[in-house]
Amino acid sequence: MGSSVADKITEYIRRESLVEGDPLPSESRLADEYGVSQRVVRDALRLLSQQGVIWTRQGKRAVVSSLRPVGVLGYFQHAVAGDSEAIHELLELRQAIETRAAGSAAPRLSAEDLAKLSEILDQAEAEDVTSSSRVDLDLAFHRSIVRHSGNRFFDAILEVLTATLTEERRRGQELTEHAGGTHEISDREHRSILRALEARDSFLAEQAMRAHLERVRQTFQAM
């Protein structure tokens, strides 16, 4: 019963063209609308929350979320926890998505967007940047490019990959620094990606991103 009502609520969201942050009708109104009890409505809302379709808050009406792929996130995290090889497969997935996304983003990025990407790299290359901040800036650089690809599914999957791989990236950076290594190569590769984007060259942007992520993947394999 709960899943059936969940399907009806999802259809209502589509039919009414609701977007992130828009509230749903109250539980009592939904119960009257679908001829079920409020308990069934709460079960349906709980299911939709688990699927990432809505946000629920104690004592407040549910609101539409950004359709986060929470089910995929749980699957990825479970796979990584149970299989040491899964991390390498996820890196291959990241490479495939980000390479294509870079090519798609090249003609879409505005001058302001490019300036923000350059600012992110400036901050990452600063002498006083902390390891934690550098990881965050690296993530912001890559997420911004994918977000401007025009493909919302690329963005959603990268969000999941980012959440799953962040700890691995932090660990890799710590190992690099502990071994006395620098981030010069990574900085140079990021700048190559940015130059290709600034030139609006999709082919070069894909090439630069592929080369960067292939080196990252090989670095992880050697860890």
DOROTOR-326855 format. One record per atom (N, C-alpha, C): residue number from 1; atom name; z, y, x. Coordinates in nm, 2 decimals. Layout:
N
SITE pos site      z      y      x
SITE NUM   CA      Z      Y      X
...
//
This chain:
223
SITE pos site      z      y      x
SITE   1    N   0.00  -0.12   0.08
SITE   1   CA   0.00   0.00   0.00
SITE   1    C   0.00   0.13   0.09
SITE   2    N   0.09   0.13   0.19
SITE   2   CA   0.10   0.24   0.28
SITE   2    C  -0.04   0.27   0.35
SITE   3    N  -0.11   0.17   0.39
SITE   3   CA  -0.23   0.19   0.46
SITE   3    C  -0.34   0.24   0.37
SITE   4    N  -0.34   0.20   0.25
SITE   4   CA  -0.43   0.25   0.15
SITE   4    C  -0.41   0.40   0.12
SITE   5    N  -0.28   0.44   0.11
SITE   5   CA  -0.25   0.58   0.09
SITE   5    C  -0.29   0.66   0.21
SITE   6    N  -0.27   0.60   0.33
SITE   6   CA  -0.30   0.67   0.45
SITE   6    C  -0.45   0.70   0.46
SITE   7    N  -0.53   0.60   0.41
SITE   7   CA  -0.68   0.62   0.41
SITE   7    C  -0.71   0.74   0.31
SITE   8    N  -0.64   0.75   0.20
SITE   8   CA  -0.67   0.85   0.10
SITE   8    C  -0.63   0.99   0.16
SITE   9    N  -0.52   0.99   0.23
SITE   9   CA  -0.48   1.12   0.29
SITE   9    C  -0.58   1.16   0.40
SITE  10    N  -0.62   1.07   0.48
SITE  10   CA  -0.73   1.10   0.58
SITE  10    C  -0.85   1.15   0.51
SITE  11    N  -0.89   1.09   0.40
SITE  11   CA  -1.01   1.14   0.33
SITE  11    C  -0.99   1.28   0.28
SITE  12    N  -0.86   1.31   0.23
SITE  12   CA  -0.83   1.44   0.18
SITE  12    C  -0.84   1.54   0.29
SITE  13    N  -0.80   1.51   0.41
SITE  13   CA  -0.81   1.60   0.53
SITE  13    C  -0.95   1.63   0.56
SITE  14    N  -1.04   1.53   0.55
SITE  14   CA  -1.18   1.55   0.58
SITE  14    C  -1.24   1.64   0.47
SITE  15    N  -1.21   1.60   0.34
SITE  15   CA  -1.27   1.67   0.23
SITE  15    C  -1.24   1.82   0.22
SITE  16    N  -1.11   1.85   0.26
SITE  16   CA  -1.07   1.98   0.25
SITE  16    C  -1.09   2.06   0.39
SITE  17    N  -1.15   1.99   0.48
SITE  17   CA  -1.19   2.05   0.61
SITE  17    C  -1.06   2.11   0.68
SITE  18    N  -0.95   2.04   0.67
SITE  18   CA  -0.83   2.08   0.74
SITE  18    C  -0.84   2.07   0.89
SITE  19    N  -0.78   2.16   0.96
SITE  19   CA  -0.78   2.16   1.10
SITE  19    C  -0.64   2.16   1.16
SITE  20    N  -0.63   2.15   1.29
SITE  20   CA  -0.50   2.14   1.35
SITE  20    C  -0.41   2.25   1.31
SITE  21    N  -0.29   2.21   1.27
SITE  21   CA  -0.19   2.31   1.22
SITE  21    C  -0.18   2.33   1.07
SITE  22    N  -0.29   2.29   1.00
SITE  22   CA  -0.29   2.30   0.85
SITE  22    C  -0.19   2.20   0.79
SITE  23    N  -0.11   2.25   0.70
SITE  23   CA  -0.01   2.16   0.63
SITE  23    C  -0.07   2.07   0.53
SITE  24    N  -0.01   1.95   0.51
SITE  24   CA  -0.05   1.87   0.40
SITE  24    C   0.04   1.90   0.28
SITE  25    N   0.00   1.86   0.16
SITE  25   CA   0.08   1.88   0.04
SITE  25    C   0.22   1.81   0.06
SITE  26    N   0.32   1.84  -0.01
SITE  26   CA   0.45   1.78   0.00
SITE  26    C   0.44   1.63  -0.04
SITE  27    N   0.54   1.56   0.00
SITE  27   CA   0.55   1.41  -0.02
SITE  27    C   0.55   1.39  -0.17
SITE  28    N   0.62   1.47  -0.25
SITE  28   CA   0.63   1.45  -0.39
SITE  28    C   0.49   1.48  -0.46
SITE  29    N   0.42   1.58  -0.41
SITE  29   CA   0.29   1.60  -0.46
SITE  29    C   0.19   1.49  -0.43
SITE  30    N   0.20   1.44  -0.31
SITE  30   CA   0.11   1.33  -0.27
SITE  30    C   0.14   1.21  -0.35
SITE  31    N   0.27   1.18  -0.38
SITE  31   CA   0.31   1.07  -0.46
SITE  31    C   0.26   1.08  -0.60
SITE  32    N   0.26   1.20  -0.66
SITE  32   CA   0.21   1.22  -0.79
SITE  32    C   0.05   1.20  -0.79
SITE  33    N  -0.01   1.25  -0.69
SITE  33   CA  -0.15   1.25  -0.68
SITE  33    C  -0.21   1.10  -0.67
SITE  34    N  -0.14   1.02  -0.59
SITE  34   CA  -0.19   0.88  -0.57
SITE  34    C  -0.11   0.78  -0.66
SITE  35    N  -0.02   0.82  -0.74
SITE  35   CA   0.05   0.73  -0.83
SITE  35    C   0.14   0.63  -0.76
SITE  36    N   0.21   0.67  -0.65
SITE  36   CA   0.29   0.58  -0.58
SITE  36    C   0.43   0.65  -0.56
SITE  37    N   0.52   0.58  -0.50
SITE  37   CA   0.65   0.64  -0.47
SITE  37    C   0.65   0.72  -0.35
SITE  38    N   0.75   0.81  -0.33
SITE  38   CA   0.76   0.89  -0.21
SITE  38    C   0.78   0.80  -0.09
SITE  39    N   0.85   0.68  -0.11
SITE  39   CA   0.87   0.59   0.01
SITE  39    C   0.73   0.54   0.06
SITE  40    N   0.64   0.51  -0.03
SITE  40   CA   0.51   0.47   0.01
SITE  40    C   0.44   0.58   0.08
SITE  41    N   0.45   0.70   0.03
SITE  41   CA   0.39   0.82   0.10
SITE  41    C   0.45   0.84   0.24
SITE  42    N   0.58   0.82   0.25
SITE  42   CA   0.64   0.83   0.39
SITE  42    C   0.59   0.73   0.48
SITE  43    N   0.57   0.61   0.43
SITE  43   CA   0.51   0.50   0.51
SITE  43    C   0.37   0.54   0.56
SITE  44    N   0.29   0.59   0.47
SITE  44   CA   0.16   0.63   0.50
SITE  44    C   0.16   0.75   0.61
SITE  45    N   0.25   0.84   0.59
SITE  45   CA   0.25   0.95   0.69
SITE  45    C   0.30   0.90   0.82
SITE  46    N   0.39   0.81   0.82
SITE  46   CA   0.44   0.75   0.95
SITE  46    C   0.32   0.68   1.02
SITE  47    N   0.24   0.61   0.95
SITE  47   CA   0.12   0.54   1.01
SITE  47    C   0.03   0.64   1.06
SITE  48    N   0.00   0.75   0.99
SITE  48   CA  -0.09   0.85   1.04
SITE  48    C  -0.04   0.93   1.16
SITE  49    N   0.09   0.94   1.16
SITE  49   CA   0.15   1.00   1.28
SITE  49    C   0.14   0.92   1.40
SITE  50    N   0.15   0.78   1.39
SITE  50   CA   0.14   0.69   1.50
SITE  50    C  -0.01   0.69   1.55
SITE  51    N  -0.10   0.72   1.45
SITE  51   CA  -0.24   0.72   1.49
SITE  51    C  -0.29   0.85   1.55
SITE  52    N  -0.20   0.95   1.55
SITE  52   CA  -0.23   1.08   1.60
SITE  52    C  -0.30   1.17   1.51
SITE  53    N  -0.31   1.14   1.38
SITE  53   CA  -0.38   1.22   1.28
SITE  53    C  -0.30   1.34   1.24
SITE  54    N  -0.17   1.32   1.23
SITE  54   CA  -0.08   1.43   1.18
SITE  54    C   0.05   1.44   1.27
SITE  55    N   0.12   1.55   1.26
SITE  55   CA   0.25   1.57   1.31
SITE  55    C   0.35   1.56   1.20
SITE  56    N   0.46   1.50   1.22
SITE  56   CA   0.56   1.50   1.11
SITE  56    C   0.69   1.55   1.18
SITE  57    N   0.76   1.64   1.10
SITE  57   CA   0.89   1.70   1.15
SITE  57    C   0.99   1.68   1.04
SITE  58    N   1.11   1.65   1.09
SITE  58   CA   1.22   1.63   0.99
SITE  58    C   1.24   1.75   0.90
SITE  59    N   1.24   1.73   0.77
SITE  59   CA   1.27   1.83   0.68
SITE  59    C   1.15   1.93   0.65
SITE  60    N   1.04   1.91   0.72
SITE  60   CA   0.92   2.00   0.70
SITE  60    C   0.80   1.92   0.66
SITE  61    N   0.70   1.99   0.60
SITE  61   CA   0.58   1.92   0.56
SITE  61    C   0.50   1.88   0.69
SITE  62    N   0.43   1.77   0.67
SITE  62   CA   0.34   1.72   0.78
SITE  62    C   0.23   1.81   0.80
SITE  63    N   0.18   1.82   0.92
SITE  63   CA   0.06   1.91   0.95
SITE  63    C  -0.04   1.83   1.02
SITE  64    N  -0.16   1.87   1.01
SITE  64   CA  -0.27   1.80   1.08
SITE  64    C  -0.26   1.82   1.23
SITE  65    N  -0.29   1.72   1.31
SITE  65   CA  -0.28   1.73   1.45
SITE  65    C  -0.42   1.75   1.51
SITE  66    N  -0.43   1.74   1.64
SITE  66   CA  -0.56   1.76   1.70
SITE  66    C  -0.64   1.63   1.72
SITE  67    N  -0.59   1.53   1.64
SITE  67   CA  -0.65   1.39   1.64
SITE  67    C  -0.64   1.33   1.78
SITE  68    N  -0.52   1.34   1.84
SITE  68   CA  -0.50   1.28   1.97
SITE  68    C  -0.51   1.13   1.96
SITE  69    N  -0.58   1.07   2.06
SITE  69   CA  -0.60   0.92   2.06
SITE  69    C  -0.48   0.85   2.11
SITE  70    N  -0.37   0.86   2.03
SITE  70   CA  -0.24   0.80   2.08
SITE  70    C  -0.25   0.65   2.09
SITE  71    N  -0.33   0.58   2.00
SITE  71   CA  -0.34   0.44   2.01
SITE  71    C  -0.40   0.39   2.14
SITE  72    N  -0.50   0.47   2.19
SITE  72   CA  -0.57   0.44   2.32
SITE  72    C  -0.47   0.47   2.43
SITE  73    N  -0.39   0.57   2.42
SITE  73   CA  -0.29   0.60   2.52
SITE  73    C  -0.20   0.49   2.54
SITE  74    N  -0.15   0.43   2.43
SITE  74   CA  -0.05   0.32   2.44
SITE  74    C  -0.12   0.20   2.50
SITE  75    N  -0.24   0.17   2.47
SITE  75   CA  -0.32   0.06   2.52
SITE  75    C  -0.33   0.08   2.67
SITE  76    N  -0.38   0.20   2.72
SITE  76   CA  -0.40   0.22   2.86
SITE  76    C  -0.27   0.21   2.94
SITE  77    N  -0.16   0.26   2.89
SITE  77   CA  -0.03   0.26   2.96
SITE  77    C   0.02   0.12   2.97
SITE  78    N   0.00   0.04   2.86
SITE  78   CA   0.04  -0.10   2.86
SITE  78    C  -0.04  -0.18   2.96
SITE  79    N  -0.17  -0.15   2.96
SITE  79   CA  -0.26  -0.23   3.06
SITE  79    C  -0.22  -0.20   3.20
SITE  80    N  -0.19  -0.07   3.23
SITE  80   CA  -0.15  -0.04   3.37
SITE  80    C  -0.02  -0.10   3.41
SITE  81    N   0.07  -0.10   3.31
SITE  81   CA   0.21  -0.16   3.34
SITE  81    C   0.20  -0.31   3.37
SITE  82    N   0.10  -0.37   3.31
SITE  82   CA   0.10  -0.52   3.32
SITE  82    C   0.00  -0.57   3.41
SITE  83    N  -0.09  -0.49   3.47
SITE  83   CA  -0.20  -0.53   3.55
SITE  83    C  -0.22  -0.43   3.66
SITE  84    N  -0.20  -0.46   3.79
SITE  84   CA  -0.21  -0.37   3.90
SITE  84    C  -0.36  -0.33   3.92
SITE  85    N  -0.45  -0.42   3.87
SITE  85   CA  -0.59  -0.39   3.89
SITE  85    C  -0.65  -0.29   3.79
SITE  86    N  -0.57  -0.27   3.68
SITE  86   CA  -0.62  -0.18   3.57
SITE  86    C  -0.63  -0.04   3.61
SITE  87    N  -0.55   0.01   3.71
SITE  87   CA  -0.56   0.14   3.75
SITE  87    C  -0.70   0.17   3.81
SITE  88    N  -0.75   0.07   3.88
SITE  88   CA  -0.88   0.09   3.94
SITE  88    C  -1.00   0.10   3.84
SITE  89    N  -0.98   0.02   3.73
SITE  89   CA  -1.08   0.02   3.62
SITE  89    C  -1.07   0.15   3.55
SITE  90    N  -0.95   0.21   3.53
SITE  90   CA  -0.94   0.34   3.47
SITE  90    C  -1.00   0.45   3.55
SITE  91    N  -0.99   0.44   3.69
SITE  91   CA  -1.05   0.54   3.77
SITE  91    C  -1.20   0.53   3.76
SITE  92    N  -1.26   0.41   3.75
SITE  92   CA  -1.40   0.40   3.72
SITE  92    C  -1.44   0.47   3.59
SITE  93    N  -1.36   0.45   3.49
SITE  93   CA  -1.39   0.51   3.36
SITE  93    C  -1.38   0.66   3.38
SITE  94    N  -1.28   0.71   3.45
SITE  94   CA  -1.27   0.86   3.47
SITE  94    C  -1.39   0.91   3.54
SITE  95    N  -1.44   0.84   3.64
SITE  95   CA  -1.55   0.88   3.72
SITE  95    C  -1.68   0.89   3.63
SITE  96    N  -1.69   0.79   3.54
SITE  96   CA  -1.81   0.79   3.45
SITE  96    C  -1.81   0.91   3.36
SITE  97    N  -1.69   0.94   3.30
SITE  97   CA  -1.68   1.04   3.20
SITE  97    C  -1.69   1.18   3.27
SITE  98    N  -1.62   1.20   3.38
SITE  98   CA  -1.62   1.33   3.44
SITE  98    C  -1.75   1.37   3.51
SITE  99    N  -1.82   1.27   3.56
SITE  99   CA  -1.95   1.30   3.62
SITE  99    C  -2.05   1.35   3.51
SITE 100    N  -2.05   1.28   3.40
SITE 100   CA  -2.14   1.33   3.29
SITE 100    C  -2.10   1.46   3.23
SITE 101    N  -1.97   1.48   3.22
SITE 101   CA  -1.91   1.60   3.17
SITE 101    C  -1.94   1.72   3.25
SITE 102    N  -1.94   1.70   3.38
SITE 102   CA  -1.97   1.81   3.47
SITE 102    C  -2.11   1.86   3.45
SITE 103    N  -2.21   1.77   3.44
SITE 103   CA  -2.34   1.80   3.41
SITE 103    C  -2.36   1.88   3.28
SITE 104    N  -2.29   1.83   3.18
SITE 104   CA  -2.30   1.90   3.05
SITE 104    C  -2.23   2.03   3.05
SITE 105    N  -2.13   2.05   3.13
SITE 105   CA  -2.06   2.18   3.13
SITE 105    C  -2.13   2.29   3.21
SITE 106    N  -2.22   2.25   3.30
SITE 106   CA  -2.28   2.35   3.39
SITE 106    C  -2.35   2.46   3.32
SITE 107    N  -2.43   2.43   3.22
SITE 107   CA  -2.50   2.54   3.15
SITE 107    C  -2.41   2.61   3.04
SITE 108    N  -2.30   2.55   3.01
SITE 108   CA  -2.21   2.60   2.90
SITE 108    C  -2.10   2.70   2.95
SITE 109    N  -2.06   2.69   3.07
SITE 109   CA  -1.95   2.77   3.12
SITE 109    C  -1.99   2.92   3.13
SITE 110    N  -1.91   3.01   3.08
SITE 110   CA  -1.93   3.15   3.09
SITE 110    C  -1.88   3.20   3.22
SITE 111    N  -1.91   3.33   3.25
SITE 111   CA  -1.87   3.39   3.37
SITE 111    C  -1.71   3.39   3.38
SITE 112    N  -1.65   3.41   3.26
SITE 112   CA  -1.51   3.41   3.25
SITE 112    C  -1.45   3.28   3.28
SITE 113    N  -1.52   3.17   3.23
SITE 113   CA  -1.47   3.04   3.25
SITE 113    C  -1.48   3.00   3.40
SITE 114    N  -1.58   3.04   3.46
SITE 114   CA  -1.60   3.01   3.60
SITE 114    C  -1.50   3.09   3.69
SITE 115    N  -1.47   3.21   3.65
SITE 115   CA  -1.37   3.29   3.72
SITE 115    C  -1.23   3.22   3.71
SITE 116    N  -1.20   3.16   3.59
SITE 116   CA  -1.07   3.09   3.58
SITE 116    C  -1.07   2.97   3.66
SITE 117    N  -1.18   2.89   3.67
SITE 117   CA  -1.18   2.78   3.76
SITE 117    C  -1.16   2.82   3.90
SITE 118    N  -1.22   2.93   3.94
SITE 118   CA  -1.20   2.97   4.08
SITE 118    C  -1.06   3.01   4.11
SITE 119    N  -1.00   3.07   4.01
SITE 119   CA  -0.86   3.11   4.02
SITE 119    C  -0.76   2.99   4.04
SITE 120    N  -0.80   2.89   3.96
SITE 120   CA  -0.72   2.76   3.97
SITE 120    C  -0.72   2.71   4.11
SITE 121    N  -0.85   2.71   4.17
SITE 121   CA  -0.86   2.66   4.31
SITE 121    C  -0.79   2.75   4.41
SITE 122    N  -0.80   2.88   4.39
SITE 122   CA  -0.73   2.97   4.47
SITE 122    C  -0.58   2.94   4.48
SITE 123    N  -0.52   2.91   4.36
SITE 123   CA  -0.38   2.88   4.35
SITE 123    C  -0.35   2.75   4.42
SITE 124    N  -0.44   2.65   4.40
SITE 124   CA  -0.41   2.52   4.46
SITE 124    C  -0.42   2.52   4.61
SITE 125    N  -0.50   2.62   4.67
SITE 125   CA  -0.52   2.63   4.81
SITE 125    C  -0.42   2.72   4.88
SITE 126    N  -0.33   2.78   4.80
SITE 126   CA  -0.23   2.88   4.85
SITE 126    C  -0.14   2.80   4.95
SITE 127    N  -0.09   2.87   5.05
SITE 127   CA  -0.01   2.80   5.15
SITE 127    C   0.13   2.76   5.09
SITE 128    N   0.18   2.84   4.99
SITE 128   CA   0.31   2.81   4.94
SITE 128    C   0.31   2.73   4.81
SITE 129    N   0.20   2.67   4.78
SITE 129   CA   0.19   2.58   4.66
SITE 129    C   0.27   2.46   4.68
SITE 130    N   0.35   2.42   4.58
SITE 130   CA   0.43   2.29   4.59
SITE 130    C   0.34   2.17   4.55
SITE 131    N   0.39   2.06   4.59
SITE 131   CA   0.31   1.93   4.56
SITE 131    C   0.29   1.92   4.41
SITE 132    N   0.40   1.94   4.34
SITE 132   CA   0.40   1.93   4.19
SITE 132    C   0.30   2.02   4.13
SITE 133    N   0.30   2.15   4.17
SITE 133   CA   0.21   2.25   4.12
SITE 133    C   0.07   2.22   4.15
SITE 134    N   0.05   2.16   4.27
SITE 134   CA  -0.09   2.13   4.32
SITE 134    C  -0.15   2.02   4.23
SITE 135    N  -0.07   1.92   4.19
SITE 135   CA  -0.12   1.82   4.10
SITE 135    C  -0.15   1.88   3.96
SITE 136    N  -0.07   1.97   3.91
SITE 136   CA  -0.09   2.03   3.78
SITE 136    C  -0.22   2.11   3.79
SITE 137    N  -0.24   2.18   3.90
SITE 137   CA  -0.36   2.27   3.91
SITE 137    C  -0.49   2.18   3.92
SITE 138    N  -0.47   2.07   3.99
SITE 138   CA  -0.59   1.97   4.00
SITE 138    C  -0.62   1.92   3.87
SITE 139    N  -0.52   1.89   3.79
SITE 139   CA  -0.55   1.84   3.65
SITE 139    C  -0.61   1.95   3.57
SITE 140    N  -0.56   2.07   3.58
SITE 140   CA  -0.62   2.18   3.50
SITE 140    C  -0.76   2.21   3.53
SITE 141    N  -0.80   2.19   3.66
SITE 141   CA  -0.94   2.21   3.70
SITE 141    C  -1.03   2.11   3.64
SITE 142    N  -0.99   1.99   3.65
SITE 142   CA  -1.08   1.88   3.59
SITE 142    C  -1.08   1.88   3.44
SITE 143    N  -0.96   1.91   3.38
SITE 143   CA  -0.96   1.91   3.23
SITE 143    C  -1.04   2.03   3.17
SITE 144    N  -1.04   2.14   3.24
SITE 144   CA  -1.12   2.25   3.20
SITE 144    C  -1.27   2.22   3.20
SITE 145    N  -1.32   2.16   3.30
SITE 145   CA  -1.46   2.12   3.31
SITE 145    C  -1.50   2.03   3.20
SITE 146    N  -1.42   1.93   3.17
SITE 146   CA  -1.45   1.83   3.07
SITE 146    C  -1.44   1.90   2.93
SITE 147    N  -1.34   1.99   2.91
SITE 147   CA  -1.33   2.06   2.79
SITE 147    C  -1.45   2.14   2.75
SITE 148    N  -1.52   2.19   2.86
SITE 148   CA  -1.64   2.27   2.83
SITE 148    C  -1.77   2.19   2.83
SITE 149    N  -1.76   2.06   2.83
SITE 149   CA  -1.87   1.97   2.83
SITE 149    C  -1.94   1.97   2.69
SITE 150    N  -1.86   2.01   2.59
SITE 150   CA  -1.92   2.01   2.45
SITE 150    C  -1.90   1.88   2.38
SITE 151    N  -1.84   1.78   2.45
SITE 151   CA  -1.81   1.65   2.39
SITE 151    C  -1.66   1.63   2.37
SITE 152    N  -1.62   1.63   2.25
SITE 152   CA  -1.48   1.63   2.22
SITE 152    C  -1.42   1.49   2.25
SITE 153    N  -1.51   1.38   2.25
SITE 153   CA  -1.46   1.25   2.29
SITE 153    C  -1.43   1.24   2.44
SITE 154    N  -1.51   1.30   2.52
SITE 154   CA  -1.49   1.31   2.66
SITE 154    C  -1.35   1.37   2.68
SITE 155    N  -1.32   1.48   2.61
SITE 155   CA  -1.20   1.55   2.63
SITE 155    C  -1.08   1.47   2.58
SITE 156    N  -1.10   1.40   2.47
SITE 156   CA  -0.99   1.32   2.42
SITE 156    C  -0.95   1.20   2.51
SITE 157    N  -1.06   1.14   2.57
SITE 157   CA  -1.03   1.02   2.66
SITE 157    C  -0.98   1.07   2.79
SITE 158    N  -1.02   1.19   2.84
SITE 158   CA  -0.96   1.24   2.96
SITE 158    C  -0.82   1.27   2.94
SITE 159    N  -0.78   1.32   2.82
SITE 159   CA  -0.64   1.35   2.80
SITE 159    C  -0.56   1.23   2.81
SITE 160    N  -0.61   1.12   2.76
SITE 160   CA  -0.54   0.99   2.77
SITE 160    C  -0.53   0.94   2.92
SITE 161    N  -0.64   0.95   2.99
SITE 161   CA  -0.65   0.91   3.13
SITE 161    C  -0.55   1.00   3.21
SITE 162    N  -0.55   1.13   3.18
SITE 162   CA  -0.46   1.22   3.26
SITE 162    C  -0.32   1.18   3.24
SITE 163    N  -0.28   1.15   3.11
SITE 163   CA  -0.14   1.11   3.09
SITE 163    C  -0.11   0.98   3.16
SITE 164    N  -0.21   0.89   3.17
SITE 164   CA  -0.18   0.76   3.23
SITE 164    C  -0.18   0.76   3.38
SITE 165    N  -0.27   0.85   3.44
SITE 165   CA  -0.29   0.85   3.58
SITE 165    C  -0.21   0.96   3.66
SITE 166    N  -0.14   1.04   3.58
SITE 166   CA  -0.07   1.15   3.65
SITE 166    C   0.03   1.10   3.76
SITE 167    N   0.11   1.01   3.72
SITE 167   CA   0.21   0.96   3.82
SITE 167    C   0.14   0.90   3.94
SITE 168    N   0.02   0.83   3.92
SITE 168   CA  -0.05   0.77   4.03
SITE 168    C  -0.10   0.88   4.12
SITE 169    N  -0.15   0.99   4.06
SITE 169   CA  -0.20   1.11   4.14
SITE 169    C  -0.08   1.17   4.22
SITE 170    N   0.03   1.18   4.16
SITE 170   CA   0.15   1.24   4.23
SITE 170    C   0.19   1.15   4.35
SITE 171    N   0.19   1.02   4.32
SITE 171   CA   0.22   0.93   4.43
SITE 171    C   0.12   0.93   4.55
SITE 172    N  -0.01   0.94   4.51
SITE 172   CA  -0.11   0.95   4.61
SITE 172    C  -0.10   1.08   4.70
SITE 173    N  -0.06   1.19   4.63
SITE 173   CA  -0.05   1.31   4.71
SITE 173    C   0.07   1.31   4.80
SITE 174    N   0.18   1.25   4.75
SITE 174   CA   0.30   1.24   4.83
SITE 174    C   0.28   1.15   4.95
SITE 175    N   0.20   1.04   4.94
SITE 175   CA   0.17   0.95   5.05
SITE 175    C   0.08   1.02   5.15
SITE 176    N  -0.01   1.10   5.10
SITE 176   CA  -0.10   1.18   5.19
SITE 176    C  -0.02   1.28   5.27
SITE 177    N   0.07   1.35   5.21
SITE 177   CA   0.15   1.45   5.28
SITE 177    C   0.25   1.38   5.37
SITE 178    N   0.31   1.27   5.33
SITE 178   CA   0.40   1.20   5.41
SITE 178    C   0.34   1.15   5.54
SITE 179    N   0.21   1.11   5.53
SITE 179   CA   0.14   1.06   5.65
SITE 179    C   0.09   1.17   5.73
SITE 180    N   0.12   1.29   5.70
SITE 180   CA   0.07   1.41   5.78
SITE 180    C  -0.07   1.45   5.74
SITE 181    N  -0.13   1.40   5.64
SITE 181   CA  -0.26   1.44   5.59
SITE 181    C  -0.26   1.57   5.52
SITE 182    N  -0.38   1.63   5.51
SITE 182   CA  -0.40   1.76   5.44
SITE 182    C  -0.49   1.74   5.32
SITE 183    N  -0.50   1.84   5.24
SITE 183   CA  -0.59   1.84   5.12
SITE 183    C  -0.72   1.91   5.14
SITE 184    N  -0.76   1.92   5.27
SITE 184   CA  -0.88   2.00   5.30
SITE 184    C  -1.00   1.93   5.24
SITE 185    N  -1.01   1.80   5.25
SITE 185   CA  -1.13   1.74   5.19
SITE 185    C  -1.14   1.76   5.04
SITE 186    N  -1.03   1.74   4.97
SITE 186   CA  -1.03   1.76   4.83
SITE 186    C  -1.06   1.90   4.79
SITE 187    N  -1.00   2.00   4.87
SITE 187   CA  -1.03   2.14   4.84
SITE 187    C  -1.18   2.17   4.86
SITE 188    N  -1.24   2.11   4.96
SITE 188   CA  -1.38   2.13   4.99
SITE 188    C  -1.47   2.07   4.88
SITE 189    N  -1.43   1.96   4.83
SITE 189   CA  -1.51   1.89   4.73
SITE 189    C  -1.50   1.97   4.60
SITE 190    N  -1.38   2.02   4.57
SITE 190   CA  -1.36   2.10   4.45
SITE 190    C  -1.45   2.23   4.45
SITE 191    N  -1.46   2.29   4.57
SITE 191   CA  -1.54   2.41   4.58
SITE 191    C  -1.69   2.37   4.57
SITE 192    N  -1.73   2.26   4.61
SITE 192   CA  -1.87   2.21   4.59
SITE 192    C  -1.90   2.20   4.45
SITE 193    N  -1.81   2.14   4.37
SITE 193   CA  -1.82   2.12   4.23
SITE 193    C  -1.84   2.26   4.16
SITE 194    N  -1.75   2.35   4.20
SITE 194   CA  -1.75   2.49   4.14
SITE 194    C  -1.88   2.56   4.18
SITE 195    N  -1.93   2.55   4.30
SITE 195   CA  -2.06   2.61   4.34
SITE 195    C  -2.17   2.56   4.25
SITE 196    N  -2.18   2.43   4.23
SITE 196   CA  -2.28   2.37   4.14
SITE 196    C  -2.27   2.42   4.00
SITE 197    N  -2.15   2.44   3.95
SITE 197   CA  -2.13   2.49   3.82
SITE 197    C  -2.18   2.64   3.81
SITE 198    N  -2.14   2.71   3.91
SITE 198   CA  -2.18   2.85   3.92
SITE 198    C  -2.33   2.87   3.92
SITE 199    N  -2.40   2.77   3.98
SITE 199   CA  -2.55   2.77   3.99
SITE 199    C  -2.61   2.72   3.86
SITE 200    N  -2.53   2.68   3.77
SITE 200   CA  -2.58   2.62   3.64
SITE 200    C  -2.67   2.50   3.66
SITE 201    N  -2.64   2.43   3.77
SITE 201   CA  -2.72   2.31   3.81
SITE 201    C  -2.65   2.18   3.77
SITE 202    N  -2.70   2.12   3.66
SITE 202   CA  -2.63   2.00   3.60
SITE 202    C  -2.64   1.89   3.70
SITE 203    N  -2.76   1.87   3.76
SITE 203   CA  -2.78   1.76   3.86
SITE 203    C  -2.68   1.77   3.97
SITE 204    N  -2.67   1.89   4.04
SITE 204   CA  -2.58   1.91   4.15
SITE 204    C  -2.44   1.89   4.11
SITE 205    N  -2.41   1.94   3.99
SITE 205   CA  -2.27   1.93   3.94
SITE 205    C  -2.23   1.78   3.92
SITE 206    N  -2.32   1.70   3.87
SITE 206   CA  -2.29   1.56   3.85
SITE 206    C  -2.28   1.50   3.99
SITE 207    N  -2.36   1.53   4.08
SITE 207   CA  -2.36   1.47   4.22
SITE 207    C  -2.22   1.51   4.29
SITE 208    N  -2.18   1.63   4.28
SITE 208   CA  -2.06   1.68   4.34
SITE 208    C  -1.94   1.61   4.28
SITE 209    N  -1.94   1.60   4.15
SITE 209   CA  -1.82   1.54   4.08
SITE 209    C  -1.82   1.39   4.11
SITE 210    N  -1.94   1.32   4.12
SITE 210   CA  -1.94   1.18   4.14
SITE 210    C  -1.89   1.15   4.29
SITE 211    N  -1.93   1.23   4.38
SITE 211   CA  -1.89   1.21   4.52
SITE 211    C  -1.74   1.23   4.54
SITE 212    N  -1.69   1.33   4.47
SITE 212   CA  -1.54   1.36   4.48
SITE 212    C  -1.46   1.25   4.42
SITE 213    N  -1.50   1.20   4.30
SITE 213   CA  -1.42   1.10   4.23
SITE 213    C  -1.44   0.96   4.30
SITE 214    N  -1.55   0.94   4.36
SITE 214   CA  -1.57   0.81   4.43
SITE 214    C  -1.48   0.81   4.55
SITE 215    N  -1.46   0.92   4.62
SITE 215   CA  -1.37   0.92   4.73
SITE 215    C  -1.23   0.90   4.68
SITE 216    N  -1.19   0.97   4.57
SITE 216   CA  -1.06   0.95   4.51
SITE 216    C  -1.03   0.80   4.48
SITE 217    N  -1.13   0.74   4.42
SITE 217   CA  -1.12   0.60   4.38
SITE 217    C  -1.10   0.51   4.50
SITE 218    N  -1.17   0.54   4.61
SITE 218   CA  -1.16   0.46   4.73
SITE 218    C  -1.02   0.48   4.80
SITE 219    N  -0.97   0.60   4.78
SITE 219   CA  -0.84   0.63   4.84
SITE 219    C  -0.73   0.55   4.77
SITE 220    N  -0.74   0.55   4.64
SITE 220   CA  -0.65   0.47   4.56
SITE 220    C  -0.66   0.32   4.59
SITE 221    N  -0.78   0.27   4.62
SITE 221   CA  -0.79   0.13   4.65
SITE 221    C  -0.73   0.10   4.78
SITE 222    N  -0.72   0.20   4.87
SITE 222   CA  -0.66   0.17   5.00
SITE 222    C  -0.51   0.19   5.00
SITE 223    N  -0.45   0.23   4.89
SITE 223   CA  -0.31   0.25   4.89
SITE 223    C  -0.24   0.12   4.88
//
